[in-house]
Amino acid sequence: MGMHEARGNLAKGFKELMLRWQEARASWDDARAEQFEETFIRTLEGDLRTAGAAMDQMATLLHQARRDCE
């Protein structure tokens, strides 16, 4: 699996998580749910953006390394 495919899978998984989270929030609407969202969901969202940027950079470096080794 290439870096772009891995990044796509990560984005797809996060999208699925967000859909499930919205379903859960429909019936779980209290201070604990808000705390959970703030602590885990929003934090994860930022971490995934950072990971995506790192994966893009790694894809570029891998492409360059392959080109240099030809």
LUMLUMDREN-2810 file (N, C-alpha, C; in Angstrom, 1 decimal):
<atoms>
<atom><aa>M</aa><ch>A</ch><at>N</at><xx>0.9</xx><yy>-1.2</yy><zz>0.0</zz></atom>
<atom><aa>M</aa><ch>A</ch><at>CA</at><xx>0.0</xx><yy>0.0</yy><zz>0.0</zz></atom>
<atom><aa>M</aa><ch>A</ch><at>C</at><xx>0.9</xx><yy>1.2</yy><zz>0.0</zz></atom>
<atom><aa>G</aa><ch>A</ch><at>N</at><xx>0.6</xx><yy>2.2</yy><zz>-0.9</zz></atom>
<atom><aa>G</aa><ch>A</ch><at>CA</at><xx>1.3</xx><yy>3.4</yy><zz>-0.9</zz></atom>
<atom><aa>G</aa><ch>A</ch><at>C</at><xx>0.9</xx><yy>4.4</yy><zz>0.1</zz></atom>
<atom><aa>M</aa><ch>A</ch><at>N</at><xx>1.6</xx><yy>5.4</yy><zz>0.2</zz></atom>
<atom><aa>M</aa><ch>A</ch><at>CA</at><xx>1.4</xx><yy>6.5</yy><zz>1.2</zz></atom>
<atom><aa>M</aa><ch>A</ch><at>C</at><xx>0.0</xx><yy>7.2</yy><zz>1.0</zz></atom>
<atom><aa>H</aa><ch>A</ch><at>N</at><xx>-0.3</xx><yy>7.4</yy><zz>-0.3</zz></atom>
<atom><aa>H</aa><ch>A</ch><at>CA</at><xx>-1.5</xx><yy>8.1</yy><zz>-0.6</zz></atom>
<atom><aa>H</aa><ch>A</ch><at>C</at><xx>-2.7</xx><yy>7.2</yy><zz>-0.3</zz></atom>
<atom><aa>E</aa><ch>A</ch><at>N</at><xx>-2.6</xx><yy>5.9</yy><zz>-0.6</zz></atom>
<atom><aa>E</aa><ch>A</ch><at>CA</at><xx>-3.7</xx><yy>5.0</yy><zz>-0.3</zz></atom>
<atom><aa>E</aa><ch>A</ch><at>C</at><xx>-3.9</xx><yy>4.9</yy><zz>1.2</zz></atom>
<atom><aa>A</aa><ch>A</ch><at>N</at><xx>-2.8</xx><yy>4.9</yy><zz>2.0</zz></atom>
<atom><aa>A</aa><ch>A</ch><at>CA</at><xx>-2.9</xx><yy>4.8</yy><zz>3.4</zz></atom>
<atom><aa>A</aa><ch>A</ch><at>C</at><xx>-3.5</xx><yy>6.1</yy><zz>4.0</zz></atom>
<atom><aa>R</aa><ch>A</ch><at>N</at><xx>-3.2</xx><yy>7.2</yy><zz>3.4</zz></atom>
<atom><aa>R</aa><ch>A</ch><at>CA</at><xx>-3.8</xx><yy>8.5</yy><zz>3.8</zz></atom>
<atom><aa>R</aa><ch>A</ch><at>C</at><xx>-5.3</xx><yy>8.5</yy><zz>3.5</zz></atom>
<atom><aa>G</aa><ch>A</ch><at>N</at><xx>-5.7</xx><yy>8.0</yy><zz>2.4</zz></atom>
<atom><aa>G</aa><ch>A</ch><at>CA</at><xx>-7.1</xx><yy>7.8</yy><zz>2.0</zz></atom>
<atom><aa>G</aa><ch>A</ch><at>C</at><xx>-7.8</xx><yy>6.9</yy><zz>3.0</zz></atom>
<atom><aa>N</aa><ch>A</ch><at>N</at><xx>-7.2</xx><yy>5.8</yy><zz>3.3</zz></atom>
<atom><aa>N</aa><ch>A</ch><at>CA</at><xx>-7.9</xx><yy>4.9</yy><zz>4.3</zz></atom>
<atom><aa>N</aa><ch>A</ch><at>C</at><xx>-8.0</xx><yy>5.6</yy><zz>5.6</zz></atom>
<atom><aa>L</aa><ch>A</ch><at>N</at><xx>-7.1</xx><yy>6.3</yy><zz>6.1</zz></atom>
<atom><aa>L</aa><ch>A</ch><at>CA</at><xx>-7.2</xx><yy>7.0</yy><zz>7.3</zz></atom>
<atom><aa>L</aa><ch>A</ch><at>C</at><xx>-8.3</xx><yy>8.1</yy><zz>7.3</zz></atom>
<atom><aa>A</aa><ch>A</ch><at>N</at><xx>-8.4</xx><yy>8.8</yy><zz>6.2</zz></atom>
<atom><aa>A</aa><ch>A</ch><at>CA</at><xx>-9.5</xx><yy>9.8</yy><zz>6.1</zz></atom>
<atom><aa>A</aa><ch>A</ch><at>C</at><xx>-10.8</xx><yy>9.1</yy><zz>6.0</zz></atom>
<atom><aa>K</aa><ch>A</ch><at>N</at><xx>-10.9</xx><yy>8.0</yy><zz>5.3</zz></atom>
<atom><aa>K</aa><ch>A</ch><at>CA</at><xx>-12.2</xx><yy>7.2</yy><zz>5.2</zz></atom>
<atom><aa>K</aa><ch>A</ch><at>C</at><xx>-12.6</xx><yy>6.7</yy><zz>6.6</zz></atom>
<atom><aa>G</aa><ch>A</ch><at>N</at><xx>-11.6</xx><yy>6.2</yy><zz>7.4</zz></atom>
<atom><aa>G</aa><ch>A</ch><at>CA</at><xx>-11.9</xx><yy>5.7</yy><zz>8.7</zz></atom>
<atom><aa>G</aa><ch>A</ch><at>C</at><xx>-12.4</xx><yy>6.8</yy><zz>9.6</zz></atom>
<atom><aa>F</aa><ch>A</ch><at>N</at><xx>-11.8</xx><yy>8.0</yy><zz>9.5</zz></atom>
<atom><aa>F</aa><ch>A</ch><at>CA</at><xx>-12.2</xx><yy>9.1</yy><zz>10.4</zz></atom>
<atom><aa>F</aa><ch>A</ch><at>C</at><xx>-13.6</xx><yy>9.6</yy><zz>10.0</zz></atom>
<atom><aa>K</aa><ch>A</ch><at>N</at><xx>-13.9</xx><yy>9.6</yy><zz>8.7</zz></atom>
<atom><aa>K</aa><ch>A</ch><at>CA</at><xx>-15.2</xx><yy>10.0</yy><zz>8.3</zz></atom>
<atom><aa>K</aa><ch>A</ch><at>C</at><xx>-16.3</xx><yy>9.0</yy><zz>8.8</zz></atom>
<atom><aa>E</aa><ch>A</ch><at>N</at><xx>-16.0</xx><yy>7.8</yy><zz>8.8</zz></atom>
<atom><aa>E</aa><ch>A</ch><at>CA</at><xx>-16.9</xx><yy>6.8</yy><zz>9.4</zz></atom>
<atom><aa>E</aa><ch>A</ch><at>C</at><xx>-17.0</xx><yy>7.0</yy><zz>10.9</zz></atom>
<atom><aa>L</aa><ch>A</ch><at>N</at><xx>-15.9</xx><yy>7.3</yy><zz>11.6</zz></atom>
<atom><aa>L</aa><ch>A</ch><at>CA</at><xx>-16.0</xx><yy>7.6</yy><zz>13.0</zz></atom>
<atom><aa>L</aa><ch>A</ch><at>C</at><xx>-16.9</xx><yy>8.8</yy><zz>13.3</zz></atom>
<atom><aa>M</aa><ch>A</ch><at>N</at><xx>-16.7</xx><yy>9.8</yy><zz>12.5</zz></atom>
<atom><aa>M</aa><ch>A</ch><at>CA</at><xx>-17.6</xx><yy>11.0</yy><zz>12.7</zz></atom>
<atom><aa>M</aa><ch>A</ch><at>C</at><xx>-19.0</xx><yy>10.7</yy><zz>12.5</zz></atom>
<atom><aa>L</aa><ch>A</ch><at>N</at><xx>-19.3</xx><yy>9.9</yy><zz>11.5</zz></atom>
<atom><aa>L</aa><ch>A</ch><at>CA</at><xx>-20.8</xx><yy>9.5</yy><zz>11.3</zz></atom>
<atom><aa>L</aa><ch>A</ch><at>C</at><xx>-21.3</xx><yy>8.8</yy><zz>12.5</zz></atom>
<atom><aa>R</aa><ch>A</ch><at>N</at><xx>-20.5</xx><yy>7.9</yy><zz>13.0</zz></atom>
<atom><aa>R</aa><ch>A</ch><at>CA</at><xx>-20.9</xx><yy>7.1</yy><zz>14.2</zz></atom>
<atom><aa>R</aa><ch>A</ch><at>C</at><xx>-21.0</xx><yy>8.0</yy><zz>15.4</zz></atom>
<atom><aa>W</aa><ch>A</ch><at>N</at><xx>-20.1</xx><yy>9.0</yy><zz>15.5</zz></atom>
<atom><aa>W</aa><ch>A</ch><at>CA</at><xx>-20.2</xx><yy>9.9</yy><zz>16.7</zz></atom>
<atom><aa>W</aa><ch>A</ch><at>C</at><xx>-21.4</xx><yy>10.7</yy><zz>16.6</zz></atom>
<atom><aa>Q</aa><ch>A</ch><at>N</at><xx>-21.8</xx><yy>11.2</yy><zz>15.4</zz></atom>
<atom><aa>Q</aa><ch>A</ch><at>CA</at><xx>-23.0</xx><yy>12.0</yy><zz>15.3</zz></atom>
<atom><aa>Q</aa><ch>A</ch><at>C</at><xx>-24.3</xx><yy>11.1</yy><zz>15.7</zz></atom>
<atom><aa>E</aa><ch>A</ch><at>N</at><xx>-24.2</xx><yy>9.9</yy><zz>15.3</zz></atom>
<atom><aa>E</aa><ch>A</ch><at>CA</at><xx>-25.3</xx><yy>9.0</yy><zz>15.7</zz></atom>
<atom><aa>E</aa><ch>A</ch><at>C</at><xx>-25.4</xx><yy>8.9</yy><zz>17.3</zz></atom>
<atom><aa>A</aa><ch>A</ch><at>N</at><xx>-24.2</xx><yy>8.7</yy><zz>17.9</zz></atom>
<atom><aa>A</aa><ch>A</ch><at>CA</at><xx>-24.2</xx><yy>8.6</yy><zz>19.3</zz></atom>
<atom><aa>A</aa><ch>A</ch><at>C</at><xx>-24.6</xx><yy>9.9</yy><zz>20.0</zz></atom>
<atom><aa>R</aa><ch>A</ch><at>N</at><xx>-24.2</xx><yy>11.1</yy><zz>19.4</zz></atom>
<atom><aa>R</aa><ch>A</ch><at>CA</at><xx>-24.6</xx><yy>12.4</yy><zz>20.0</zz></atom>
<atom><aa>R</aa><ch>A</ch><at>C</at><xx>-26.1</xx><yy>12.6</yy><zz>20.0</zz></atom>
<atom><aa>A</aa><ch>A</ch><at>N</at><xx>-26.7</xx><yy>12.0</yy><zz>19.0</zz></atom>
<atom><aa>A</aa><ch>A</ch><at>CA</at><xx>-28.2</xx><yy>12.1</yy><zz>18.9</zz></atom>
<atom><aa>A</aa><ch>A</ch><at>C</at><xx>-28.9</xx><yy>11.7</yy><zz>20.2</zz></atom>
<atom><aa>S</aa><ch>A</ch><at>N</at><xx>-28.3</xx><yy>10.7</yy><zz>20.9</zz></atom>
<atom><aa>S</aa><ch>A</ch><at>CA</at><xx>-29.0</xx><yy>10.2</yy><zz>22.1</zz></atom>
<atom><aa>S</aa><ch>A</ch><at>C</at><xx>-28.1</xx><yy>10.5</yy><zz>23.3</zz></atom>
<atom><aa>W</aa><ch>A</ch><at>N</at><xx>-26.9</xx><yy>11.0</yy><zz>23.2</zz></atom>
<atom><aa>W</aa><ch>A</ch><at>CA</at><xx>-26.1</xx><yy>11.2</yy><zz>24.3</zz></atom>
<atom><aa>W</aa><ch>A</ch><at>C</at><xx>-25.7</xx><yy>12.7</yy><zz>24.3</zz></atom>
<atom><aa>D</aa><ch>A</ch><at>N</at><xx>-26.5</xx><yy>13.5</yy><zz>24.9</zz></atom>
<atom><aa>D</aa><ch>A</ch><at>CA</at><xx>-26.3</xx><yy>15.0</yy><zz>24.9</zz></atom>
<atom><aa>D</aa><ch>A</ch><at>C</at><xx>-26.3</xx><yy>15.6</yy><zz>26.3</zz></atom>
<atom><aa>D</aa><ch>A</ch><at>N</at><xx>-25.1</xx><yy>15.4</yy><zz>26.9</zz></atom>
<atom><aa>D</aa><ch>A</ch><at>CA</at><xx>-24.9</xx><yy>16.0</yy><zz>28.2</zz></atom>
<atom><aa>D</aa><ch>A</ch><at>C</at><xx>-23.5</xx><yy>16.5</yy><zz>28.3</zz></atom>
<atom><aa>A</aa><ch>A</ch><at>N</at><xx>-23.1</xx><yy>16.9</yy><zz>29.5</zz></atom>
<atom><aa>A</aa><ch>A</ch><at>CA</at><xx>-21.8</xx><yy>17.5</yy><zz>29.7</zz></atom>
<atom><aa>A</aa><ch>A</ch><at>C</at><xx>-20.7</xx><yy>16.5</yy><zz>29.5</zz></atom>
<atom><aa>R</aa><ch>A</ch><at>N</at><xx>-20.9</xx><yy>15.2</yy><zz>29.8</zz></atom>
<atom><aa>R</aa><ch>A</ch><at>CA</at><xx>-19.9</xx><yy>14.2</yy><zz>29.6</zz></atom>
<atom><aa>R</aa><ch>A</ch><at>C</at><xx>-19.7</xx><yy>14.0</yy><zz>28.1</zz></atom>
<atom><aa>A</aa><ch>A</ch><at>N</at><xx>-20.7</xx><yy>14.0</yy><zz>27.3</zz></atom>
<atom><aa>A</aa><ch>A</ch><at>CA</at><xx>-20.6</xx><yy>13.9</yy><zz>25.9</zz></atom>
<atom><aa>A</aa><ch>A</ch><at>C</at><xx>-19.8</xx><yy>15.0</yy><zz>25.3</zz></atom>
<atom><aa>E</aa><ch>A</ch><at>N</at><xx>-20.0</xx><yy>16.2</yy><zz>25.8</zz></atom>
<atom><aa>E</aa><ch>A</ch><at>CA</at><xx>-19.3</xx><yy>17.4</yy><zz>25.3</zz></atom>
<atom><aa>E</aa><ch>A</ch><at>C</at><xx>-17.8</xx><yy>17.2</yy><zz>25.8</zz></atom>
<atom><aa>Q</aa><ch>A</ch><at>N</at><xx>-17.6</xx><yy>16.8</yy><zz>27.0</zz></atom>
<atom><aa>Q</aa><ch>A</ch><at>CA</at><xx>-16.2</xx><yy>16.6</yy><zz>27.5</zz></atom>
<atom><aa>Q</aa><ch>A</ch><at>C</at><xx>-15.5</xx><yy>15.5</yy><zz>26.6</zz></atom>
<atom><aa>F</aa><ch>A</ch><at>N</at><xx>-16.2</xx><yy>14.4</yy><zz>26.3</zz></atom>
<atom><aa>F</aa><ch>A</ch><at>CA</at><xx>-15.6</xx><yy>13.3</yy><zz>25.5</zz></atom>
<atom><aa>F</aa><ch>A</ch><at>C</at><xx>-15.2</xx><yy>13.9</yy><zz>24.1</zz></atom>
<atom><aa>E</aa><ch>A</ch><at>N</at><xx>-16.1</xx><yy>14.6</yy><zz>23.6</zz></atom>
<atom><aa>E</aa><ch>A</ch><at>CA</at><xx>-15.9</xx><yy>15.2</yy><zz>22.2</zz></atom>
<atom><aa>E</aa><ch>A</ch><at>C</at><xx>-14.7</xx><yy>16.1</yy><zz>22.3</zz></atom>
<atom><aa>E</aa><ch>A</ch><at>N</at><xx>-14.6</xx><yy>17.0</yy><zz>23.3</zz></atom>
<atom><aa>E</aa><ch>A</ch><at>CA</at><xx>-13.5</xx><yy>17.9</yy><zz>23.4</zz></atom>
<atom><aa>E</aa><ch>A</ch><at>C</at><xx>-12.2</xx><yy>17.2</yy><zz>23.6</zz></atom>
<atom><aa>T</aa><ch>A</ch><at>N</at><xx>-12.2</xx><yy>16.2</yy><zz>24.5</zz></atom>
<atom><aa>T</aa><ch>A</ch><at>CA</at><xx>-11.0</xx><yy>15.5</yy><zz>24.9</zz></atom>
<atom><aa>T</aa><ch>A</ch><at>C</at><xx>-10.5</xx><yy>14.5</yy><zz>23.8</zz></atom>
<atom><aa>F</aa><ch>A</ch><at>N</at><xx>-11.4</xx><yy>13.8</yy><zz>23.1</zz></atom>
<atom><aa>F</aa><ch>A</ch><at>CA</at><xx>-11.0</xx><yy>12.8</yy><zz>22.2</zz></atom>
<atom><aa>F</aa><ch>A</ch><at>C</at><xx>-11.2</xx><yy>13.1</yy><zz>20.7</zz></atom>
<atom><aa>I</aa><ch>A</ch><at>N</at><xx>-12.4</xx><yy>13.5</yy><zz>20.4</zz></atom>
<atom><aa>I</aa><ch>A</ch><at>CA</at><xx>-12.8</xx><yy>13.7</yy><zz>19.0</zz></atom>
<atom><aa>I</aa><ch>A</ch><at>C</at><xx>-12.1</xx><yy>14.9</yy><zz>18.4</zz></atom>
<atom><aa>R</aa><ch>A</ch><at>N</at><xx>-12.1</xx><yy>16.0</yy><zz>19.0</zz></atom>
<atom><aa>R</aa><ch>A</ch><at>CA</at><xx>-11.5</xx><yy>17.2</yy><zz>18.4</zz></atom>
<atom><aa>R</aa><ch>A</ch><at>C</at><xx>-10.0</xx><yy>17.1</yy><zz>18.5</zz></atom>
<atom><aa>T</aa><ch>A</ch><at>N</at><xx>-9.4</xx><yy>16.4</yy><zz>19.5</zz></atom>
<atom><aa>T</aa><ch>A</ch><at>CA</at><xx>-8.0</xx><yy>16.2</yy><zz>19.5</zz></atom>
<atom><aa>T</aa><ch>A</ch><at>C</at><xx>-7.6</xx><yy>15.3</yy><zz>18.4</zz></atom>
<atom><aa>L</aa><ch>A</ch><at>N</at><xx>-8.3</xx><yy>14.2</yy><zz>18.2</zz></atom>
<atom><aa>L</aa><ch>A</ch><at>CA</at><xx>-8.0</xx><yy>13.3</yy><zz>17.1</zz></atom>
<atom><aa>L</aa><ch>A</ch><at>C</at><xx>-8.1</xx><yy>14.0</yy><zz>15.7</zz></atom>
<atom><aa>E</aa><ch>A</ch><at>N</at><xx>-9.0</xx><yy>14.9</yy><zz>15.6</zz></atom>
<atom><aa>E</aa><ch>A</ch><at>CA</at><xx>-9.2</xx><yy>15.6</yy><zz>14.3</zz></atom>
<atom><aa>E</aa><ch>A</ch><at>C</at><xx>-7.9</xx><yy>16.4</yy><zz>14.0</zz></atom>
<atom><aa>G</aa><ch>A</ch><at>N</at><xx>-7.4</xx><yy>17.1</yy><zz>15.0</zz></atom>
<atom><aa>G</aa><ch>A</ch><at>CA</at><xx>-6.1</xx><yy>17.8</yy><zz>14.8</zz></atom>
<atom><aa>G</aa><ch>A</ch><at>C</at><xx>-4.9</xx><yy>16.9</yy><zz>14.5</zz></atom>
<atom><aa>D</aa><ch>A</ch><at>N</at><xx>-4.9</xx><yy>15.8</yy><zz>15.3</zz></atom>
<atom><aa>D</aa><ch>A</ch><at>CA</at><xx>-3.8</xx><yy>14.8</yy><zz>15.1</zz></atom>
<atom><aa>D</aa><ch>A</ch><at>C</at><xx>-3.8</xx><yy>14.2</yy><zz>13.7</zz></atom>
<atom><aa>L</aa><ch>A</ch><at>N</at><xx>-5.0</xx><yy>14.0</yy><zz>13.2</zz></atom>
<atom><aa>L</aa><ch>A</ch><at>CA</at><xx>-5.1</xx><yy>13.4</yy><zz>11.8</zz></atom>
<atom><aa>L</aa><ch>A</ch><at>C</at><xx>-4.7</xx><yy>14.4</yy><zz>10.8</zz></atom>
<atom><aa>R</aa><ch>A</ch><at>N</at><xx>-5.0</xx><yy>15.7</yy><zz>11.0</zz></atom>
<atom><aa>R</aa><ch>A</ch><at>CA</at><xx>-4.5</xx><yy>16.7</yy><zz>10.0</zz></atom>
<atom><aa>R</aa><ch>A</ch><at>C</at><xx>-2.9</xx><yy>16.7</yy><zz>10.0</zz></atom>
<atom><aa>T</aa><ch>A</ch><at>N</at><xx>-2.4</xx><yy>16.6</yy><zz>11.2</zz></atom>
<atom><aa>T</aa><ch>A</ch><at>CA</at><xx>-0.9</xx><yy>16.6</yy><zz>11.3</zz></atom>
<atom><aa>T</aa><ch>A</ch><at>C</at><xx>-0.3</xx><yy>15.3</yy><zz>10.6</zz></atom>
<atom><aa>A</aa><ch>A</ch><at>N</at><xx>-1.0</xx><yy>14.2</yy><zz>10.9</zz></atom>
<atom><aa>A</aa><ch>A</ch><at>CA</at><xx>-0.5</xx><yy>12.9</yy><zz>10.3</zz></atom>
<atom><aa>A</aa><ch>A</ch><at>C</at><xx>-0.6</xx><yy>13.0</yy><zz>8.8</zz></atom>
<atom><aa>G</aa><ch>A</ch><at>N</at><xx>-1.7</xx><yy>13.6</yy><zz>8.3</zz></atom>
<atom><aa>G</aa><ch>A</ch><at>CA</at><xx>-1.9</xx><yy>13.7</yy><zz>6.8</zz></atom>
<atom><aa>G</aa><ch>A</ch><at>C</at><xx>-0.8</xx><yy>14.5</yy><zz>6.2</zz></atom>
<atom><aa>A</aa><ch>A</ch><at>N</at><xx>-0.5</xx><yy>15.6</yy><zz>6.8</zz></atom>
<atom><aa>A</aa><ch>A</ch><at>CA</at><xx>0.6</xx><yy>16.5</yy><zz>6.3</zz></atom>
<atom><aa>A</aa><ch>A</ch><at>C</at><xx>1.9</xx><yy>15.7</yy><zz>6.3</zz></atom>
<atom><aa>A</aa><ch>A</ch><at>N</at><xx>2.2</xx><yy>15.0</yy><zz>7.4</zz></atom>
<atom><aa>A</aa><ch>A</ch><at>CA</at><xx>3.4</xx><yy>14.2</yy><zz>7.4</zz></atom>
<atom><aa>A</aa><ch>A</ch><at>C</at><xx>3.4</xx><yy>13.1</yy><zz>6.4</zz></atom>
<atom><aa>M</aa><ch>A</ch><at>N</at><xx>2.3</xx><yy>12.4</yy><zz>6.2</zz></atom>
<atom><aa>M</aa><ch>A</ch><at>CA</at><xx>2.2</xx><yy>11.4</yy><zz>5.1</zz></atom>
<atom><aa>M</aa><ch>A</ch><at>C</at><xx>2.4</xx><yy>12.0</yy><zz>3.7</zz></atom>
<atom><aa>D</aa><ch>A</ch><at>N</at><xx>1.9</xx><yy>13.2</yy><zz>3.5</zz></atom>
<atom><aa>D</aa><ch>A</ch><at>CA</at><xx>2.2</xx><yy>13.8</yy><zz>2.2</zz></atom>
<atom><aa>D</aa><ch>A</ch><at>C</at><xx>3.7</xx><yy>14.1</yy><zz>2.0</zz></atom>
<atom><aa>Q</aa><ch>A</ch><at>N</at><xx>4.3</xx><yy>14.6</yy><zz>3.1</zz></atom>
<atom><aa>Q</aa><ch>A</ch><at>CA</at><xx>5.8</xx><yy>14.8</yy><zz>3.0</zz></atom>
<atom><aa>Q</aa><ch>A</ch><at>C</at><xx>6.5</xx><yy>13.5</yy><zz>2.8</zz></atom>
<atom><aa>M</aa><ch>A</ch><at>N</at><xx>6.2</xx><yy>12.5</yy><zz>3.5</zz></atom>
<atom><aa>M</aa><ch>A</ch><at>CA</at><xx>6.8</xx><yy>11.2</yy><zz>3.3</zz></atom>
<atom><aa>M</aa><ch>A</ch><at>C</at><xx>6.6</xx><yy>10.7</yy><zz>1.9</zz></atom>
<atom><aa>A</aa><ch>A</ch><at>N</at><xx>5.5</xx><yy>10.8</yy><zz>1.3</zz></atom>
<atom><aa>A</aa><ch>A</ch><at>CA</at><xx>5.2</xx><yy>10.4</yy><zz>0.0</zz></atom>
<atom><aa>A</aa><ch>A</ch><at>C</at><xx>6.1</xx><yy>11.1</yy><zz>-1.0</zz></atom>
<atom><aa>T</aa><ch>A</ch><at>N</at><xx>6.3</xx><yy>12.4</yy><zz>-0.8</zz></atom>
<atom><aa>T</aa><ch>A</ch><at>CA</at><xx>7.2</xx><yy>13.2</yy><zz>-1.6</zz></atom>
<atom><aa>T</aa><ch>A</ch><at>C</at><xx>8.7</xx><yy>12.7</yy><zz>-1.5</zz></atom>
<atom><aa>L</aa><ch>A</ch><at>N</at><xx>9.1</xx><yy>12.4</yy><zz>-0.3</zz></atom>
<atom><aa>L</aa><ch>A</ch><at>CA</at><xx>10.5</xx><yy>11.9</yy><zz>0.0</zz></atom>
<atom><aa>L</aa><ch>A</ch><at>C</at><xx>10.7</xx><yy>10.5</yy><zz>-0.6</zz></atom>
<atom><aa>L</aa><ch>A</ch><at>N</at><xx>9.7</xx><yy>9.7</yy><zz>-0.5</zz></atom>
<atom><aa>L</aa><ch>A</ch><at>CA</at><xx>9.8</xx><yy>8.3</yy><zz>-1.1</zz></atom>
<atom><aa>L</aa><ch>A</ch><at>C</at><xx>9.8</xx><yy>8.4</yy><zz>-2.6</zz></atom>
<atom><aa>H</aa><ch>A</ch><at>N</at><xx>9.0</xx><yy>9.2</yy><zz>-3.2</zz></atom>
<atom><aa>H</aa><ch>A</ch><at>CA</at><xx>9.1</xx><yy>9.4</yy><zz>-4.6</zz></atom>
<atom><aa>H</aa><ch>A</ch><at>C</at><xx>10.5</xx><yy>9.9</yy><zz>-5.1</zz></atom>
<atom><aa>Q</aa><ch>A</ch><at>N</at><xx>11.0</xx><yy>10.8</yy><zz>-4.3</zz></atom>
<atom><aa>Q</aa><ch>A</ch><at>CA</at><xx>12.4</xx><yy>11.4</yy><zz>-4.7</zz></atom>
<atom><aa>Q</aa><ch>A</ch><at>C</at><xx>13.4</xx><yy>10.3</yy><zz>-4.5</zz></atom>
<atom><aa>A</aa><ch>A</ch><at>N</at><xx>13.3</xx><yy>9.5</yy><zz>-3.4</zz></atom>
<atom><aa>A</aa><ch>A</ch><at>CA</at><xx>14.3</xx><yy>8.4</yy><zz>-3.2</zz></atom>
<atom><aa>A</aa><ch>A</ch><at>C</at><xx>14.2</xx><yy>7.4</yy><zz>-4.3</zz></atom>
<atom><aa>R</aa><ch>A</ch><at>N</at><xx>13.0</xx><yy>7.0</yy><zz>-4.7</zz></atom>
<atom><aa>R</aa><ch>A</ch><at>CA</at><xx>12.9</xx><yy>6.1</yy><zz>-5.9</zz></atom>
<atom><aa>R</aa><ch>A</ch><at>C</at><xx>13.5</xx><yy>6.6</yy><zz>-7.1</zz></atom>
<atom><aa>R</aa><ch>A</ch><at>N</at><xx>13.2</xx><yy>7.9</yy><zz>-7.4</zz></atom>
<atom><aa>R</aa><ch>A</ch><at>CA</at><xx>13.7</xx><yy>8.5</yy><zz>-8.6</zz></atom>
<atom><aa>R</aa><ch>A</ch><at>C</at><xx>15.3</xx><yy>8.6</yy><zz>-8.6</zz></atom>
<atom><aa>D</aa><ch>A</ch><at>N</at><xx>15.8</xx><yy>8.9</yy><zz>-7.4</zz></atom>
<atom><aa>D</aa><ch>A</ch><at>CA</at><xx>17.3</xx><yy>9.0</yy><zz>-7.2</zz></atom>
<atom><aa>D</aa><ch>A</ch><at>C</at><xx>17.9</xx><yy>7.6</yy><zz>-7.4</zz></atom>
<atom><aa>C</aa><ch>A</ch><at>N</at><xx>17.2</xx><yy>6.5</yy><zz>-7.0</zz></atom>
<atom><aa>C</aa><ch>A</ch><at>CA</at><xx>17.8</xx><yy>5.2</yy><zz>-7.1</zz></atom>
<atom><aa>C</aa><ch>A</ch><at>C</at><xx>17.7</xx><yy>4.5</yy><zz>-8.5</zz></atom>
<atom><aa>E</aa><ch>A</ch><at>N</at><xx>17.0</xx><yy>5.2</yy><zz>-9.4</zz></atom>
<atom><aa>E</aa><ch>A</ch><at>CA</at><xx>16.8</xx><yy>4.6</yy><zz>-10.7</zz></atom>
<atom><aa>E</aa><ch>A</ch><at>C</at><xx>18.1</xx><yy>4.7</yy><zz>-11.5</zz></atom>
</atoms>
